[in-house]
Amino acid sequence: MRLLTTVLLLISIIGLSFAQNSPDPLPLYGKTDLSEPFIEGKNPSTRNLQLHPEYDVLIYDINTTIFPDSQKIEAMTSIRFVVTINMENNLLFDFAGLQLDSVFLDSDIIQSTLQGELLLIHLETPLMTGDTHLVRIHYQGTPEKGLYFRSNSNGDPVIYSHNEPYDAHFWFPCKDDPSDKAQLVMAGDVPDQFIVLSNGELIDTTKSSPQNTKYLWQEDYPIATYLISFAASSYIVTTNTFTWDGSDLLLEYYVYPTDVSRGAKALEWVEEMLEFYSFFIGEYPFFSDKYAMSEVPFREAAAMENQTSTTMGDFVMDNEDIIAHELVHQWWGDALTPQSFLDIWLNEGFATYFDALFTEFKYGEEAFLQRMDDFRTYMRSDGSLAYPIYNPPQEYLFGNAVYMKGAWVLHMLRNEVGDQIFKEIIQKYYEEYNYLNVQTRLFVETVESVSGQSYATFFDQWLNYGGIPLLIGSWEQGKNIVQLSVRQDQPEPVYQFDLEVLIKGISADTLVVIPVFERESQRSISFGEPVSKIIIDPNEKILSTNNSPVYYIPSQSSLIRLYPNPFNESITITYQIEKVKKVEIIIYDVLGQRVETLLNEKKTTGIHQVDWDGRAYASGIYYCVMNTSGTSDVRKMTLIK
């Protein structure tokens, strides 16, 4: 849900309208009983907090007084919960970094202890299954994270929250886990020059003192802690309205006084986006509340899809692609919330694909395909593609692959089932699990239910492994027969899919399909004229790296492209060979010392690629040298960290 600032800004700049397999991947599709729930915390790197299955939170009531000058808060949070497992010793909440003043259980003050990132409430009598209780916690201080005090470029103070994935408990005690959604009351007491935005509906605004005003927000729809929002500044609120099925939805943008016109234009885009998303997926899930955005000096992300109140970094406050991405998170992430962050691709992959679908809707197929092609490129740029997008490592929880490979998984599914069935899948998935927690297996079940086909292998190979297929095509022509061969050169898995291949002749073309399901797949095709070119996956329906076009004969061997350049982690080196020969590709530093030999082997005629991972090397200038018999080519690269 959190957008990657650098990557998405780069994507916007270049004009978007927006490996290895992982060791011991978690068994999923076709490898275990899908009726079993996924186990939160099975990979400890995805959650460092202790689970609290003993209770279910019903409502958070957060009352916070903000002191902008000292950057402190004084707060009281009430948590109503129902006991699900008998508790005899301690009631535990996630809480850290603030001074604890007092704790009440129901109407009685009770002893409590802060231990690491846990608040331990010491029970005097057991809490029994089925009973409902209210705990009230008073605290104060400056949050370490989760709630931030910053100044914008105008010098105005801005206070805003950013909780994802597990930072909510640094500014209010809670069960900081996406699996436990609850209702919310949020009261923000601020100096009079400030306006407060939070989730849900604004219930009341009252004077709390001669200098302060209290804003009372209420969210009756279930909400996960990572989506709870607070934003306060000397905002101007620009508004608009979206009408759907005869009812009006309030649209708001809380902007700096200098950005009112930009905010108004952004809300016009939001109208268009809501129209498309409501038609494609279903009605906006929080229609009785509103959809709002707030402008903040974000440093933690580019934007954050807090429920009904998205937080936008001021540097992207009117970026159409990012607005589309965050808005559709209201469906994918906010209404349908992952059971755990193991399933983060259900948020980010879906939001990334659907903001690309809005590009297709507004700007046409060519713009959409360009975005998908750019996704294919950028998913390589941060190292995350080496790992699965289901249950990614903690450092790649919001890696490019989760966003962009996740989008490609949905794109390939759409290509397999067709547009109409894909839309039916999306609408049924949304309708069945709206306001609930979801897991990947539930989406797979929906796909199989609507399509009538098994997709166990499809989702296993694309979600459970790092990398993408590396396809090497070759062919022979004898008389009127063309023998096509496609070899998979990546590590596990051996992918299974139908691969389109275009055979181009002097006067006629033929599009054929090769069922790919082994390391090497072949097909013989009748073709009555000389072949001029053979193109693998001409319509780019499969996420892969391949040597297409296979029968492109360059005039000489040379380096074609080094991309991205400059780069900060890895760079893809594309080169061409005019006939079968031995190829050597070497990386040198600026002193002329050999750094690494990337390639030293025979290569076939055509276009090839090799990646260099520069993470182990220092920033600076490097040279890529390609040597073949009789030729040499040199290109400069810049590594920036």
C-alpha positions as CSV (number, residue, x, y, z in Angstrom):
1,M,0.0,0.0,0.0
2,R,2.8,2.4,0.8
3,L,4.1,3.6,-2.6
4,L,7.8,3.5,-3.3
5,T,8.8,7.1,-3.6
6,T,11.8,6.8,-5.8
7,V,10.5,4.2,-8.2
8,L,7.1,5.7,-8.8
9,L,8.5,9.2,-9.3
10,L,10.8,7.8,-11.9
11,I,7.9,6.0,-13.6
12,S,6.0,9.3,-13.7
13,I,9.0,11.1,-15.1
14,I,9.4,8.7,-18.0
15,G,5.8,9.2,-18.9
16,L,3.8,6.5,-17.3
17,S,0.2,7.4,-16.8
18,F,1.4,6.1,-13.5
19,A,16.9,-14.6,-10.7
20,Q,17.0,-17.0,-8.5
21,N,14.2,-18.8,-6.8
22,S,13.7,-18.3,-3.1
23,P,15.0,-21.1,-0.9
24,D,12.4,-23.3,0.7
25,P,9.3,-21.3,-0.5
26,L,6.2,-21.6,1.7
27,P,4.1,-24.5,0.3
28,L,0.9,-23.2,-1.2
29,Y,-1.0,-24.1,-4.2
30,G,-1.1,-27.8,-5.1
31,K,1.4,-28.4,-2.3
32,T,-0.7,-28.2,0.8
33,D,-4.3,-28.2,1.9
34,L,-5.7,-24.9,0.8
35,S,-8.5,-25.2,3.4
36,E,-5.8,-24.6,6.0
37,P,-5.5,-20.9,7.0
38,F,-2.2,-19.3,6.4
39,I,-0.2,-19.0,9.6
40,E,0.6,-15.4,10.6
41,G,4.2,-15.0,11.7
42,K,5.3,-18.3,10.1
43,N,8.1,-16.2,8.6
44,P,9.3,-14.2,11.7
45,S,10.8,-11.5,9.4
46,T,7.3,-10.4,8.4
47,R,6.1,-9.7,11.9
48,N,8.2,-8.8,14.9
49,L,5.2,-8.3,17.3
50,Q,3.7,-10.9,19.4
51,L,0.3,-12.2,18.3
52,H,-2.7,-11.7,20.6
53,P,-5.3,-14.3,19.8
54,E,-7.0,-14.0,23.2
55,Y,-9.3,-11.2,22.3
56,D,-11.0,-9.5,19.4
57,V,-11.1,-5.6,19.4
58,L,-14.5,-4.2,18.8
59,I,-13.8,-0.4,18.9
60,Y,-10.9,2.0,19.4
61,D,-11.7,5.4,20.9
62,I,-8.5,7.5,20.5
63,N,-8.5,11.0,22.1
64,T,-5.3,12.9,21.4
65,T,-4.3,16.4,22.3
66,I,-1.5,17.8,20.0
67,F,1.2,20.2,21.2
68,P,2.9,21.3,17.9
69,D,5.5,23.5,19.5
70,S,6.9,20.8,21.8
71,Q,6.0,18.0,19.3
72,K,4.3,16.1,22.1
73,I,0.9,14.5,22.6
74,E,-1.3,13.8,25.6
75,A,-3.7,11.0,24.9
76,M,-6.2,8.5,26.1
77,T,-7.2,5.4,24.2
78,S,-10.2,3.3,25.1
79,I,-10.3,-0.2,23.7
80,R,-13.5,-2.3,23.9
81,F,-12.8,-6.0,23.2
82,V,-14.4,-9.4,23.5
83,V,-12.4,-12.3,25.1
84,T,-11.9,-15.3,22.8
85,I,-9.6,-17.3,25.0
86,N,-9.6,-17.3,28.8
87,M,-6.9,-15.0,30.2
88,E,-5.6,-15.5,33.8
89,N,-2.4,-13.5,34.1
90,N,-1.8,-10.7,31.6
91,L,-3.8,-8.8,29.0
92,L,-1.4,-7.7,26.2
93,F,-1.5,-4.8,23.8
94,D,1.1,-3.5,21.4
95,F,2.5,-0.2,22.7
96,A,5.9,1.4,22.7
97,G,7.9,4.6,23.0
98,L,5.6,6.8,25.1
99,Q,5.2,7.5,28.8
100,L,2.4,5.4,30.4
101,D,0.4,7.3,33.0
102,S,-2.4,5.0,34.1
103,V,-4.5,2.1,32.9
104,F,-8.1,1.2,33.8
105,L,-9.8,-2.1,33.2
106,D,-13.6,-1.4,33.1
107,S,-13.9,1.1,35.9
108,D,-10.9,0.0,38.1
109,I,-7.4,1.3,37.9
110,I,-5.0,-1.7,37.4
111,Q,-1.3,-2.4,37.5
112,S,0.5,-2.5,34.2
113,T,4.1,-2.7,32.8
114,L,5.7,-1.7,29.6
115,Q,8.0,-4.5,28.3
116,G,9.7,-3.9,25.0
117,E,6.9,-3.1,22.6
118,L,4.2,-4.7,24.8
119,L,1.9,-3.3,27.4
120,L,1.2,-5.9,30.0
121,I,-1.9,-5.4,32.0
122,H,-1.7,-7.5,35.1
123,L,-5.1,-9.2,35.7
124,E,-6.4,-9.5,39.2
125,T,-9.2,-11.8,38.1
126,P,-9.4,-14.0,35.0
127,L,-11.1,-12.7,31.9
128,M,-13.5,-15.4,30.5
129,T,-14.3,-16.3,26.9
130,G,-17.3,-14.4,25.6
131,D,-17.1,-11.5,28.0
132,T,-16.7,-7.9,26.8
133,H,-14.4,-5.4,28.6
134,L,-13.2,-1.9,28.3
135,V,-9.6,-0.9,28.9
136,R,-8.7,2.8,29.1
137,I,-5.0,3.8,28.8
138,H,-3.6,7.3,29.5
139,Y,-0.2,8.2,28.1
140,Q,2.0,11.1,26.8
141,G,5.2,12.0,25.1
142,T,6.8,12.3,21.6
143,P,6.1,9.3,19.4
144,E,9.2,7.6,18.0
145,K,7.3,6.9,14.7
146,G,3.8,6.3,13.5
147,L,2.9,10.0,14.2
148,Y,5.2,12.6,12.8
149,F,5.7,16.4,13.5
150,R,7.1,18.1,10.4
151,S,7.1,21.4,8.5
152,N,6.2,21.8,4.9
153,S,8.1,24.0,2.4
154,N,6.1,27.0,3.4
155,G,7.3,26.5,7.0
156,D,3.9,25.5,8.3
157,P,3.8,22.6,10.8
158,V,2.1,19.4,9.7
159,I,1.2,16.5,11.9
160,Y,0.4,13.2,10.2
161,S,0.3,9.5,10.8
162,H,1.9,6.6,8.8
163,N,1.3,3.2,10.4
164,E,2.1,0.6,7.8
165,P,3.0,-2.1,8.5
166,Y,3.4,-2.1,12.3
167,D,3.9,1.4,13.5
168,A,0.4,2.3,14.9
169,H,1.4,1.1,18.4
170,F,4.1,3.8,18.6
171,W,1.4,6.4,19.0
172,F,-1.6,4.5,20.4
173,P,-2.0,1.1,22.2
174,C,-3.7,-1.5,20.0
175,K,-3.6,-4.9,18.6
176,D,-1.3,-3.9,15.8
177,D,-2.2,-6.6,13.3
178,P,-4.3,-6.4,10.0
179,S,-6.3,-9.5,11.0
180,D,-8.3,-7.7,13.7
181,K,-10.4,-5.0,12.2
182,A,-12.5,-2.8,14.5
183,Q,-14.6,0.4,14.5
184,L,-12.9,3.7,15.3
185,V,-13.6,7.0,17.1
186,M,-10.8,9.6,16.7
187,A,-10.7,12.9,18.5
188,G,-8.0,15.4,17.7
189,D,-7.6,18.4,20.0
190,V,-5.4,21.0,18.2
191,P,-4.7,24.8,18.2
192,D,-7.3,26.8,16.4
193,Q,-5.3,27.4,13.2
194,F,-5.2,23.6,12.6
195,I,-7.8,21.4,10.9
196,V,-7.9,17.6,11.6
197,L,-8.7,14.9,9.1
198,S,-9.2,11.3,10.1
199,N,-11.1,8.2,9.0
200,G,-14.9,8.0,8.5
201,E,-17.3,10.8,9.1
202,L,-16.8,14.1,10.9
203,I,-19.3,14.0,13.8
204,D,-18.6,17.2,15.7
205,T,-16.3,20.2,16.0
206,T,-16.2,21.9,19.4
207,K,-14.1,24.5,21.2
208,S,-12.1,22.6,23.9
209,S,-10.4,25.7,25.3
210,P,-9.9,29.4,24.3
211,Q,-7.1,28.4,22.0
212,N,-8.0,24.9,20.9
213,T,-10.6,23.1,18.8
214,K,-11.5,19.4,19.0
215,Y,-12.4,17.4,15.9
216,L,-14.4,14.2,16.4
217,W,-14.3,11.6,13.6
218,Q,-16.0,8.2,13.6
219,E,-15.5,5.2,11.4
220,D,-18.2,2.6,11.6
221,Y,-16.8,0.4,8.9
222,P,-14.2,-2.1,10.1
223,I,-10.7,-0.8,9.9
224,A,-7.2,-2.3,10.4
225,T,-4.8,-0.4,12.6
226,Y,-2.3,0.2,9.8
227,L,-5.1,2.2,8.0
228,I,-6.0,4.5,10.9
229,S,-5.2,8.1,9.9
230,F,-4.5,11.5,11.5
231,A,-3.5,14.6,9.6
232,A,-3.5,18.2,11.0
233,S,-2.3,21.5,9.6
234,S,-3.5,24.9,8.6
235,Y,-5.3,23.3,5.7
236,I,-7.7,24.7,3.1
237,V,-10.4,22.1,2.3
238,T,-11.4,21.9,-1.4
239,T,-14.4,19.7,-2.1
240,N,-16.3,18.0,-4.9
241,T,-19.1,15.4,-5.3
242,F,-19.3,12.0,-7.0
243,T,-22.7,10.8,-7.9
244,W,-23.4,7.0,-8.2
245,D,-26.7,5.4,-8.6
246,G,-28.5,8.5,-7.5
247,S,-26.5,9.1,-4.3
248,D,-23.7,11.6,-3.6
249,L,-20.3,10.9,-2.2
250,L,-18.4,13.8,-0.6
251,L,-14.9,14.3,-2.0
252,E,-12.4,16.4,-0.1
253,Y,-8.7,17.4,-0.4
254,Y,-7.0,19.0,2.6
255,V,-4.3,21.0,1.0
256,Y,-1.8,23.7,1.8
257,P,-3.2,27.2,1.1
258,T,-0.8,27.5,-1.9
259,D,-2.2,24.3,-3.5
260,V,-6.0,24.9,-3.7
261,S,-6.2,24.9,-7.5
262,R,-4.1,21.8,-7.8
263,G,-6.3,20.1,-5.2
264,A,-9.4,21.0,-7.1
265,K,-8.0,19.5,-10.3
266,A,-7.0,16.3,-8.5
267,L,-10.6,15.9,-7.3
268,E,-11.8,16.1,-10.9
269,W,-9.6,13.1,-11.6
270,V,-10.9,11.3,-8.6
271,E,-14.4,11.6,-10.1
272,E,-13.3,9.9,-13.3
273,M,-11.5,7.2,-11.3
274,L,-14.4,6.5,-9.1
275,E,-16.7,6.1,-12.1
276,F,-14.3,3.5,-13.6
277,Y,-13.6,1.6,-10.4
278,S,-17.2,1.5,-9.4
279,F,-18.2,0.1,-12.8
280,F,-15.4,-2.5,-12.9
281,I,-15.3,-3.7,-9.3
282,G,-18.3,-2.5,-7.4
283,E,-19.6,0.5,-5.5
284,Y,-17.1,2.5,-3.5
285,P,-17.0,0.6,-0.2
286,F,-17.3,3.6,2.2
287,F,-20.0,5.5,0.4
288,S,-21.7,6.8,3.6
289,D,-18.5,8.4,4.8
290,K,-16.4,10.3,2.2
291,Y,-13.3,10.0,0.2
292,A,-10.6,12.5,1.3
293,M,-6.9,13.2,0.7
294,S,-4.5,15.2,2.8
295,E,-1.3,16.8,1.6
296,V,1.7,16.2,3.9
297,P,5.5,16.5,3.8
298,F,5.9,12.7,3.5
299,R,9.4,11.2,4.1
300,E,8.3,7.7,4.8
301,A,6.5,7.0,1.5
302,A,5.0,8.8,-1.5
303,A,1.5,8.2,-0.4
304,M,-0.6,6.0,1.9
305,E,-4.2,4.7,1.3
306,N,-5.6,5.2,4.8
307,Q,-9.2,4.2,4.9
308,T,-11.4,7.0,3.5
309,S,-8.6,9.5,4.0
310,T,-5.5,8.9,1.8
311,T,-2.3,10.7,2.8
312,M,-0.5,12.2,-0.2
313,G,3.1,13.4,-0.2
314,D,3.2,17.0,-1.2
315,F,5.7,16.2,-4.0
316,V,3.1,13.9,-5.7
317,M,-0.1,15.6,-4.4
318,D,-1.5,16.0,-8.0
319,N,0.2,13.0,-9.6
320,E,-2.6,11.3,-11.5
321,D,-1.1,7.8,-11.4
322,I,-0.4,7.8,-7.7
323,I,-3.9,9.2,-7.0
324,A,-5.4,6.4,-9.0
325,H,-3.3,3.8,-7.2
326,E,-4.2,5.1,-3.7
327,L,-7.9,5.4,-4.5
328,V,-8.3,1.9,-5.7
329,H,-6.6,0.7,-2.5
330,Q,-10.0,1.6,-0.9
331,W,-11.2,-1.6,-2.5
332,W,-8.0,-3.6,-2.4
333,G,-6.5,-3.3,1.1
334,D,-9.0,-1.2,2.9
335,A,-12.4,-3.0,2.2
336,L,-10.7,-6.3,1.6
337,T,-7.8,-6.3,4.0
338,P,-5.1,-9.0,4.0
339,Q,-5.2,-11.4,6.9
340,S,-1.4,-10.8,7.3
341,F,1.3,-9.0,5.3
342,L,2.3,-12.4,3.9
343,D,-0.4,-11.6,1.4
344,I,0.8,-8.0,0.7
345,W,0.6,-8.7,-3.1
346,L,-3.2,-8.7,-2.7
347,N,-2.9,-5.0,-1.8
348,E,-0.1,-3.7,-4.0
349,G,-0.3,-6.0,-7.0
350,F,-4.0,-5.3,-7.3
351,A,-3.7,-1.6,-6.8
352,T,-0.8,-1.4,-9.3
353,Y,-2.7,-3.3,-12.0
354,F,-6.0,-1.4,-11.4
355,D,-4.3,2.0,-11.7
356,A,-2.9,0.7,-15.0
357,L,-6.4,-0.4,-16.0
358,F,-7.5,3.2,-15.4
359,T,-4.8,4.3,-17.8
360,E,-6.2,1.9,-20.3
361,F,-9.7,3.2,-19.8
362,K,-8.7,6.9,-20.1
363,Y,-5.7,6.9,-22.5
364,G,-6.1,3.7,-24.5
365,E,-4.5,0.3,-25.0
366,E,-1.1,1.7,-26.2
367,A,-0.6,3.7,-23.1
368,F,-1.7,0.7,-21.0
369,L,0.8,-1.7,-22.7
370,Q,3.5,0.9,-22.2
371,R,2.9,0.9,-18.5
372,M,3.0,-2.8,-18.3
373,D,6.2,-2.8,-20.2
374,D,7.7,-0.3,-17.8
375,F,6.5,-2.4,-14.9
376,R,8.4,-5.3,-16.4
377,T,11.6,-3.1,-16.5
378,Y,11.3,-1.5,-13.1
379,M,10.5,-4.7,-11.1
380,R,14.2,-5.6,-11.7
381,S,15.7,-2.4,-10.2
382,D,15.8,-3.1,-6.5
383,G,16.6,-6.8,-6.1
384,S,13.1,-7.8,-4.9
385,L,12.5,-9.9,-8.1
386,A,14.8,-12.6,-6.7
387,Y,12.1,-13.4,-4.0
388,P,8.5,-14.6,-4.0
389,I,5.8,-11.9,-3.9
390,Y,3.8,-14.1,-1.5
391,N,5.5,-13.8,1.9
392,P,8.4,-11.7,0.7
393,P,11.4,-10.9,3.0
394,Q,10.9,-8.0,5.3
395,E,13.2,-5.7,3.4
396,Y,11.2,-6.3,0.3
397,L,7.7,-6.2,1.8
398,F,7.2,-3.2,-0.4
399,G,9.7,-4.1,-3.1
400,N,9.1,-3.4,-6.8
401,A,8.2,-7.0,-7.5
402,V,5.3,-7.1,-5.0
403,Y,3.8,-4.1,-6.9
404,M,4.8,-4.8,-10.5
405,K,5.1,-8.6,-10.7
406,G,1.9,-8.7,-8.7
407,A,0.3,-6.5,-11.4
408,W,1.6,-8.8,-14.1
409,V,0.2,-11.9,-12.4
410,L,-3.3,-10.3,-12.7
411,H,-2.5,-9.3,-16.3
412,M,-1.6,-12.9,-17.3
413,L,-4.7,-14.2,-15.5
414,R,-6.8,-11.7,-17.6
415,N,-5.1,-12.9,-20.8
416,E,-5.9,-16.6,-19.8
417,V,-9.5,-16.2,-18.9
418,G,-10.5,-13.3,-21.1
419,D,-11.8,-9.8,-20.2
420,Q,-15.4,-10.8,-19.3
421,I,-14.5,-13.7,-17.0
422,F,-11.7,-11.6,-15.4
423,K,-14.2,-8.9,-14.6
424,E,-16.6,-11.5,-13.1
425,I,-13.8,-12.9,-11.0
426,I,-13.0,-9.4,-9.7
427,Q,-16.6,-8.5,-8.9
428,K,-17.3,-11.8,-7.1
429,Y,-14.1,-11.6,-5.0
430,Y,-15.0,-8.1,-4.0
431,E,-18.7,-8.9,-3.2
432,E,-17.9,-12.0,-1.2
433,Y,-15.1,-10.5,1.0
434,N,-16.0,-6.8,1.3
435,Y,-15.1,-5.5,4.8
436,L,-13.4,-8.8,5.7
437,N,-9.9,-10.2,5.9
438,V,-8.6,-12.0,2.8
439,Q,-5.9,-14.5,2.0
440,T,-4.4,-15.6,-1.3
441,R,-6.2,-18.9,-1.2
442,L,-9.6,-17.1,-1.1
443,F,-8.7,-15.3,-4.3
444,V,-7.6,-18.5,-6.0
445,E,-10.8,-20.2,-4.9
446,T,-12.8,-17.4,-6.5
447,V,-10.8,-17.6,-9.8
448,E,-11.4,-21.3,-10.0
449,S,-15.1,-21.0,-9.0
450,V,-15.8,-18.4,-11.7
451,S,-13.6,-19.9,-14.5
452,G,-14.4,-23.5,-13.8
453,Q,-10.7,-24.3,-14.2
454,S,-7.8,-25.2,-11.8
455,Y,-5.3,-22.5,-11.4
456,A,-3.1,-24.2,-8.7
457,T,0.0,-24.4,-11.0
458,F,-0.5,-20.9,-12.3
459,F,-0.5,-19.2,-8.9
460,D,2.1,-21.5,-7.5
461,Q,4.7,-20.7,-10.1
462,W,4.1,-16.9,-10.2
463,L,3.7,-16.3,-6.4
464,N,5.8,-18.8,-4.7
465,Y,9.1,-18.4,-6.5
466,G,11.5,-15.5,-7.2
467,G,12.5,-14.5,-10.7
468,I,10.7,-14.9,-14.0
469,P,11.1,-17.4,-16.9
470,L,14.1,-17.0,-19.1
471,L,13.2,-18.3,-22.6
472,I,15.7,-19.2,-25.3
473,G,14.0,-19.8,-28.7
474,S,15.6,-21.6,-31.7
475,W,14.3,-22.9,-35.0
476,E,15.0,-24.8,-38.1
477,Q,13.3,-24.7,-41.5
478,G,13.3,-27.6,-43.9
479,K,11.2,-27.4,-47.1
480,N,7.8,-26.4,-45.8
481,I,8.2,-27.2,-42.1
482,V,9.5,-24.9,-39.4
483,Q,10.6,-26.7,-36.2
484,L,10.3,-24.4,-33.2
485,S,12.0,-25.0,-29.9
486,V,11.7,-23.0,-26.6
487,R,14.0,-23.8,-23.7
488,Q,13.6,-22.5,-20.1
489,D,16.9,-21.5,-18.7
490,Q,15.9,-20.1,-15.3
491,P,16.2,-22.1,-12.0
492,E,13.1,-23.6,-10.5
493,P,10.2,-23.7,-11.2
494,V,9.7,-25.1,-14.7
495,Y,6.9,-22.8,-15.7
496,Q,3.7,-23.9,-17.5
497,F,1.9,-21.6,-20.0
498,D,0.8,-21.3,-23.6
499,L,3.4,-19.2,-25.5
500,E,2.5,-17.4,-28.7
501,V,5.1,-17.3,-31.4
502,L,4.9,-15.2,-34.6
503,I,6.5,-16.6,-37.7
504,K,7.0,-13.9,-40.3
505,G,7.6,-14.7,-43.9
506,I,8.2,-12.6,-47.0
507,S,4.5,-12.2,-47.7
508,A,2.6,-14.0,-44.9
509,D,2.7,-14.3,-41.1
510,T,1.5,-17.1,-38.9
511,L,0.8,-16.9,-35.1
512,V,1.1,-20.2,-33.4
513,V,0.9,-21.4,-29.8
514,I,3.5,-23.6,-28.1
515,P,2.3,-25.3,-24.9
516,V,5.3,-24.8,-22.6
517,F,5.4,-27.2,-19.7
518,E,8.9,-28.7,-19.7
519,R,12.4,-27.5,-19.8
520,E,12.3,-27.8,-23.6
521,S,9.1,-27.5,-25.7
522,Q,8.9,-28.0,-29.4
523,R,6.3,-27.7,-32.2
524,S,6.4,-28.3,-35.9
525,I,4.6,-25.8,-38.1
526,S,3.8,-25.9,-41.8
527,F,5.1,-22.7,-43.4
528,G,5.5,-22.5,-47.2
529,E,7.9,-19.7,-47.7
530,P,11.3,-18.6,-46.3
531,V,11.2,-17.3,-42.7
532,S,12.3,-13.7,-42.3
533,K,11.8,-13.4,-38.5
534,I,10.4,-15.3,-35.5
535,I,9.1,-13.3,-32.5
536,I,8.5,-14.9,-29.1
537,D,5.4,-13.6,-27.3
538,P,4.7,-10.8,-29.8
539,N,1.7,-9.5,-27.8
540,E,3.7,-9.6,-24.5
541,K,1.2,-11.8,-22.6
542,I,3.8,-13.7,-20.5
543,L,6.1,-12.1,-18.0
544,S,9.5,-13.4,-19.2
545,T,12.9,-12.5,-20.5
546,N,13.5,-14.0,-24.0
547,N,15.7,-13.7,-27.0
548,S,13.0,-12.5,-29.3
549,P,13.2,-11.8,-32.2
550,V,15.0,-15.1,-32.8
551,Y,15.8,-14.5,-36.5
552,Y,17.0,-11.0,-36.2
553,I,20.5,-11.0,-37.7
554,P,22.5,-7.9,-36.6
555,S,25.2,-6.5,-38.9
556,Q,27.8,-6.9,-36.1
557,S,28.2,-8.0,-32.5
558,S,27.8,-5.1,-30.1
559,L,26.4,-3.8,-26.9
560,I,22.9,-2.4,-27.5
561,R,21.7,-1.0,-24.2
562,L,22.6,-0.7,-20.5
563,Y,19.5,0.0,-18.5
564,P,18.9,1.7,-16.1
565,N,22.0,3.9,-16.2
566,P,22.8,5.4,-13.7
567,F,21.7,2.5,-11.5
568,N,21.6,1.8,-7.8
569,E,21.5,-2.0,-7.5
570,S,21.5,-3.9,-10.8
571,I,21.8,-3.1,-14.4
572,T,20.6,-5.1,-17.5
573,I,23.1,-5.4,-20.3
574,T,21.5,-6.0,-23.7
575,Y,23.8,-7.1,-26.6
576,Q,23.6,-8.6,-30.1
577,I,25.5,-11.4,-31.9
578,E,25.5,-11.6,-35.7
579,K,26.6,-15.3,-35.8
580,V,27.4,-18.1,-33.3
581,K,30.6,-17.2,-31.5
582,K,32.2,-17.0,-28.1
583,V,31.3,-13.9,-26.1
584,E,33.1,-12.4,-23.1
585,I,31.5,-9.6,-21.0
586,I,33.7,-8.1,-18.3
587,I,33.2,-5.3,-15.8
588,Y,36.1,-3.0,-15.1
589,D,36.5,-0.2,-12.6
590,V,37.7,3.4,-13.4
591,L,41.3,2.3,-12.7
592,G,41.1,-0.4,-15.4
593,Q,41.0,-3.3,-12.9
594,R,38.8,-6.3,-13.7
595,V,35.8,-6.3,-11.2
596,E,33.8,-9.2,-12.5
597,T,33.4,-11.5,-15.5
598,L,29.7,-11.8,-16.3
599,L,29.9,-14.0,-19.4
600,N,32.4,-16.2,-21.2
601,E,30.6,-18.7,-23.4
602,K,29.3,-19.3,-26.9
603,K,26.0,-17.5,-27.8
604,T,23.7,-17.9,-30.7
605,T,22.7,-15.3,-33.3
606,G,20.3,-12.7,-32.0
607,I,19.7,-10.4,-29.0
608,H,20.7,-11.5,-25.5
609,Q,20.7,-10.0,-22.0
610,V,22.8,-10.4,-18.8
611,D,22.4,-8.6,-15.5
612,W,25.1,-7.2,-13.2
613,D,24.3,-7.0,-9.5
614,G,26.3,-4.0,-8.2
615,R,25.2,-4.1,-4.6
616,A,28.5,-5.5,-3.4
617,Y,30.5,-2.7,-5.0
618,A,31.1,1.0,-4.2
619,S,29.5,3.9,-6.0
620,G,31.4,5.2,-9.0
621,I,32.1,4.8,-12.7
622,Y,32.5,1.3,-14.2
623,Y,33.0,0.1,-17.8
624,C,31.2,-2.8,-19.5
625,V,33.5,-4.5,-22.1
626,M,32.2,-7.0,-24.6
627,N,34.8,-9.0,-26.5
628,T,34.1,-11.4,-29.4
629,S,36.4,-12.8,-32.1
630,G,37.3,-9.8,-34.1
631,T,35.2,-7.2,-32.2
632,S,35.2,-5.3,-28.9
633,D,32.7,-2.8,-27.5
634,V,32.8,-0.6,-24.4
635,R,30.1,1.3,-22.5
636,K,30.3,3.4,-19.4
637,M,28.0,2.8,-16.3
638,T,27.4,4.8,-13.2
639,L,26.6,3.1,-9.9
640,I,24.9,5.3,-7.4
641,K,24.0,4.2,-3.9
